[in-house]
């Protein structure tokens, strides 16, 4: 029996025996630094350098198996695993009809109206709109149509007013012109304020007084003829071209509204305005959509 100090070779073999016994239960990672040499191999994942086992980068040095760690996984494989599936986003539904204005059943706060009457007075709070044949005293009106879905197509547009004073004889002709300059409705009732015949906004004059061209277009986009006499509480309906409304939807900054003039000489009548006490007879724009 040998009782002296173990030589290095025997000590190394004893270490290996202990590691093999432990490996029967689990697979620990073998630390670097074990002695090695001729006849003494290093654990998997390590190499013998200058008599000591050192770890090989990227290699698992557990007793059971040698596992190579891929430090740069295939980008295409990762993309195929991680990329979210394509998700189809439904377009917003398009209602068949939308109504704008402060009339009962319409979208309140979307229609503003007034009429030009004098160089200083504003009529934004007046309860009627005055239709007349004077070119520098039009009814002006703007409708905010920004709530119309962007995927909607306008197939029809009807602008309705209720007669509140006088009448519209059969054959009365009406013309509608796009407004080309912005304007302020104002809050006055036949008292000084803006807009008026001279000014469209505070500190801004119409290019031509009374919102005449080029403040509005020179050519009408719509004309209408009253087919039968309209009395008080009858509705006057003006059909607008769908392209006009579609243009406002596509380019909101160009929506300055419309000017409405009666072209029948000597004509005068009144209709309810947005400020009318009768909510069911206020102006309304009705759009047909698909």
C-alpha positions as CSV (number, residue, x, y, z in Angstrom):
1,X,0.0,0.0,0.0
2,X,1.3,3.4,-1.0
3,X,0.8,6.1,1.6
4,X,2.8,9.0,0.2
5,X,1.6,12.1,-1.6
6,X,-0.3,11.4,-4.8
7,X,1.7,12.4,-7.8
8,X,0.1,14.8,-10.3
9,X,-0.9,12.1,-12.7
10,X,-2.8,10.1,-10.1
11,X,-4.4,13.3,-8.7
12,X,-5.7,14.2,-12.2
13,X,-7.2,10.7,-12.6
14,X,-9.0,11.0,-9.3
15,X,-10.5,14.3,-10.3
16,X,-11.8,12.7,-13.5
17,X,-13.3,9.9,-11.5
18,X,-15.1,12.3,-9.3
19,X,-16.4,14.2,-12.3
20,X,-17.7,11.0,-14.0
21,X,-19.5,10.0,-10.8
22,X,-21.2,13.4,-10.6
23,X,-22.1,13.3,-14.3
24,X,-24.3,10.3,-13.6
25,X,-26.6,12.7,-11.8
26,X,-26.3,15.9,-13.7
27,X,-24.2,17.6,-16.3
28,X,-22.3,20.4,-14.7
29,X,-20.2,22.8,-16.7
30,X,-16.5,21.9,-16.2
31,X,-14.4,24.8,-15.2
32,X,-11.1,25.5,-17.0
33,X,-7.8,24.9,-15.3
34,X,-7.5,21.1,-15.0
35,X,-4.1,19.7,-15.7
36,X,-3.6,18.0,-19.1
37,X,-0.9,16.5,-21.2
38,X,-0.1,13.3,-23.1
39,X,-2.7,10.8,-22.3
40,X,-4.8,13.2,-20.4
41,X,-7.5,14.8,-22.5
42,X,-9.6,17.8,-21.6
43,X,-13.4,17.8,-21.2
44,X,-15.4,18.5,-24.3
45,X,-15.4,22.1,-25.2
46,X,-11.9,22.7,-23.8
47,X,-8.4,22.4,-25.3
48,X,-5.0,21.7,-23.7
49,X,-2.7,24.7,-23.7
50,X,0.6,24.8,-21.7
51,X,-0.5,21.8,-19.5
52,X,-3.9,23.3,-18.6
53,X,-7.4,22.9,-20.0
54,X,-8.9,26.1,-21.3
55,X,-12.4,26.8,-22.6
56,X,-13.1,27.0,-26.3
57,X,-15.3,30.1,-27.0
58,X,-18.9,29.2,-28.1
59,X,-18.6,25.5,-26.9
60,X,-20.6,23.9,-24.0
61,X,-18.1,22.1,-21.7
62,X,-20.6,20.0,-19.8
63,X,-19.7,16.4,-19.2
64,X,-22.6,14.8,-21.2
65,X,-22.6,16.6,-24.5
66,X,-20.8,19.2,-26.4
67,X,-23.2,21.9,-27.6
68,X,-22.1,24.6,-30.1
69,X,-23.9,27.9,-29.3
70,X,-24.8,29.9,-32.5
71,X,-23.8,33.4,-31.7
72,X,-25.4,34.8,-34.8
73,X,-28.7,33.0,-35.6
74,X,-29.9,33.1,-39.1
75,X,-31.6,36.4,-39.7
76,X,-34.1,34.9,-42.1
77,X,-35.1,32.2,-39.6
78,X,-35.6,34.7,-36.9
79,X,-37.7,36.9,-39.1
80,X,-40.0,34.0,-40.0
81,X,-40.5,33.2,-36.3
82,X,-40.8,36.7,-34.9
83,X,-42.7,38.5,-37.7
84,X,-46.3,39.2,-36.7
85,X,-48.9,37.8,-39.0
86,X,-50.5,40.2,-41.5
87,X,-53.7,41.8,-40.0
88,X,-56.3,43.2,-42.3
89,X,-57.7,46.5,-41.0
90,X,-61.4,47.1,-42.0
91,X,-62.3,50.4,-43.5
92,X,-64.8,52.4,-41.4
93,X,-68.4,51.7,-42.3
94,X,-70.1,54.3,-44.6
95,X,-73.5,55.4,-43.5
96,X,-76.0,55.8,-46.4
97,X,-77.1,59.3,-45.3
98,X,-75.4,62.0,-43.1
99,X,-77.1,65.3,-42.1
100,X,-75.3,68.5,-41.1
101,X,-76.7,71.5,-39.3
102,X,-78.6,72.5,-36.2
103,X,-81.9,71.1,-37.4
104,X,-83.4,68.4,-35.4
105,X,-81.8,65.0,-36.3
106,X,-78.7,66.6,-37.9
107,X,-75.1,67.0,-36.6
108,X,-75.2,70.2,-34.6
109,X,-72.5,72.8,-34.8
110,X,-71.5,71.8,-38.4
111,X,-73.3,74.5,-40.3
112,X,-72.7,78.3,-40.0
113,X,-74.6,80.9,-42.0
114,X,-75.2,84.6,-42.3
115,X,-76.0,87.2,-45.1
116,X,-74.2,90.3,-46.1
117,X,-76.3,93.5,-45.7
118,X,-74.3,96.6,-45.0
119,X,-70.7,97.9,-44.8
120,X,-70.6,97.6,-41.0
121,X,-73.4,95.4,-39.7
122,X,-73.0,91.7,-39.0
123,X,-76.0,89.3,-39.1
124,X,-74.4,86.1,-37.6
125,X,-77.0,86.1,-34.8
126,X,-80.1,87.0,-36.9
127,X,-82.8,84.4,-36.9
128,X,-83.5,84.7,-40.6
129,X,-81.4,84.6,-43.8
130,X,-82.4,87.2,-46.5
131,X,-82.5,86.0,-50.1
132,X,-82.4,88.8,-52.6
133,X,-81.2,89.6,-56.1
134,X,-78.4,92.0,-55.1
135,X,-75.0,90.6,-56.1
136,X,-73.1,92.1,-53.2
137,X,-75.6,90.9,-50.5
138,X,-75.5,87.1,-50.8
139,X,-76.4,84.5,-48.2
140,X,-73.1,82.8,-47.3
141,X,-72.9,79.4,-45.7
142,X,-70.3,76.8,-44.7
143,X,-70.7,73.2,-43.7
144,X,-68.0,71.2,-41.9
145,X,-68.0,67.7,-43.6
146,X,-64.8,66.4,-41.9
147,X,-66.7,63.6,-40.2
148,X,-67.6,61.9,-43.5
149,X,-65.5,58.7,-43.8
150,X,-62.5,59.0,-46.1
151,X,-63.6,55.9,-48.0
152,X,-67.1,57.3,-48.7
153,X,-68.3,58.4,-52.1
154,X,-70.8,61.2,-52.3
155,X,-73.7,60.4,-54.6
156,X,-76.1,63.2,-53.7
157,X,-76.3,66.5,-51.8
158,X,-79.4,68.4,-50.8
159,X,-79.4,71.8,-49.0
160,X,-82.7,72.6,-47.4
161,X,-84.2,75.9,-46.0
162,X,-87.7,76.7,-44.6
163,X,-89.4,79.8,-45.8
164,X,-90.1,82.2,-42.9
165,X,-91.3,85.3,-44.6
166,X,-92.7,86.3,-47.9
167,X,-92.7,83.6,-50.6
168,X,-90.8,82.1,-53.5
169,X,-92.9,82.3,-56.6
170,X,-92.8,79.5,-59.1
171,X,-89.9,80.1,-61.6
172,X,-87.7,81.9,-59.1
173,X,-84.1,81.1,-60.1
174,X,-81.2,80.6,-57.6
175,X,-77.4,80.3,-58.2
176,X,-74.8,78.8,-55.9
177,X,-71.1,79.9,-56.1
178,X,-68.1,78.4,-54.2
179,X,-66.6,80.8,-51.7
180,X,-62.8,81.3,-52.3
181,X,-62.0,83.3,-49.1
182,X,-62.4,82.4,-45.5
183,X,-64.9,84.4,-43.4
184,X,-66.2,84.8,-39.8
185,X,-69.9,84.2,-39.0
186,X,-69.9,86.7,-36.2
187,X,-72.3,87.1,-33.3
188,X,-74.2,90.3,-34.0
189,X,-77.8,90.9,-35.0
190,X,-77.9,93.9,-37.4
191,X,-75.2,95.7,-35.3
192,X,-71.6,96.5,-36.2
193,X,-69.4,93.4,-36.4
194,X,-67.5,91.0,-38.7
195,X,-68.1,89.7,-41.3
196,X,-69.9,92.4,-43.2
197,X,-69.9,93.7,-46.7
198,X,-66.4,95.1,-46.4
199,X,-64.6,92.8,-44.0
200,X,-64.5,89.0,-44.0
201,X,-62.3,88.5,-40.9
202,X,-60.9,90.9,-38.3
203,X,-58.3,93.0,-40.1
204,X,-59.1,91.3,-43.5
205,X,-61.2,92.8,-46.2
206,X,-62.9,90.9,-49.0
207,X,-60.9,91.0,-52.2
208,X,-64.1,92.7,-53.6
209,X,-66.8,94.1,-51.3
210,X,-69.9,92.0,-50.8
211,X,-67.9,88.8,-51.4
212,X,-68.0,89.3,-55.1
213,X,-65.5,87.6,-57.4
214,X,-62.6,86.8,-56.7
215,X,-63.9,86.4,-53.1
216,X,-66.2,83.9,-54.6
217,X,-66.0,82.0,-57.9
218,X,-67.3,83.8,-61.0
219,X,-69.1,80.8,-62.3
220,X,-72.0,79.1,-60.5
221,X,-71.6,75.4,-59.5
222,X,-75.3,74.9,-59.2
223,X,-78.5,76.6,-60.3
224,X,-82.1,75.9,-59.3
225,X,-85.5,76.9,-60.4
226,X,-88.4,76.8,-57.9
227,X,-90.9,74.4,-59.6
228,X,-94.0,75.6,-57.6
229,X,-94.7,78.5,-55.4
230,X,-93.3,78.1,-51.9
231,X,-95.2,79.8,-49.0
232,X,-94.2,80.2,-45.3
233,X,-93.1,76.9,-43.7
234,X,-92.5,75.3,-47.1
235,X,-89.1,73.9,-47.7
236,X,-86.8,75.2,-50.4
237,X,-84.4,72.5,-51.5
238,X,-81.3,73.2,-53.6
239,X,-79.4,70.3,-55.1
240,X,-75.6,70.6,-54.9
241,X,-73.1,68.8,-57.1
242,X,-71.5,65.8,-55.3
243,X,-68.1,66.9,-56.7
244,X,-68.3,70.1,-54.7
245,X,-68.7,68.2,-51.4
246,X,-66.1,65.6,-52.4
247,X,-63.6,68.4,-53.0
248,X,-64.3,69.7,-49.4
249,X,-63.8,66.2,-48.0
250,X,-60.5,65.6,-49.9
251,X,-59.1,69.1,-49.2
252,X,-60.7,70.7,-46.1
253,X,-58.6,73.8,-46.4
254,X,-60.5,74.7,-49.6
255,X,-63.8,74.6,-47.9
256,X,-64.9,78.2,-47.5
257,X,-68.5,77.3,-48.1
258,X,-70.9,78.8,-50.7
259,X,-72.6,82.0,-51.6
260,X,-76.3,81.8,-52.6
261,X,-77.9,84.5,-54.8
262,X,-81.4,84.8,-56.3
263,X,-81.1,85.8,-59.9
264,X,-84.8,86.7,-60.4
265,X,-84.9,90.5,-60.7
266,X,-86.6,92.3,-57.8
267,X,-86.8,89.2,-55.6
268,X,-86.8,89.2,-51.8
269,X,-87.7,86.5,-49.3
270,X,-86.5,85.1,-45.9
271,X,-85.8,81.6,-44.6
272,X,-85.0,80.4,-41.2
273,X,-81.3,80.6,-40.2
274,X,-79.2,78.4,-37.8
275,X,-80.3,80.9,-35.1
276,X,-84.0,80.2,-35.6
277,X,-86.0,79.4,-32.5
278,X,-87.6,76.5,-34.5
279,X,-85.0,73.7,-34.4
280,X,-87.0,71.6,-36.9
281,X,-86.8,74.4,-39.6
282,X,-83.1,75.4,-39.5
283,X,-80.9,74.9,-42.6
284,X,-79.6,71.4,-43.2
285,X,-77.3,69.7,-45.7
286,X,-78.1,66.1,-46.4
287,X,-75.5,63.9,-48.1
288,X,-76.2,60.5,-49.7
289,X,-73.1,58.2,-49.5
290,X,-71.9,54.9,-50.6
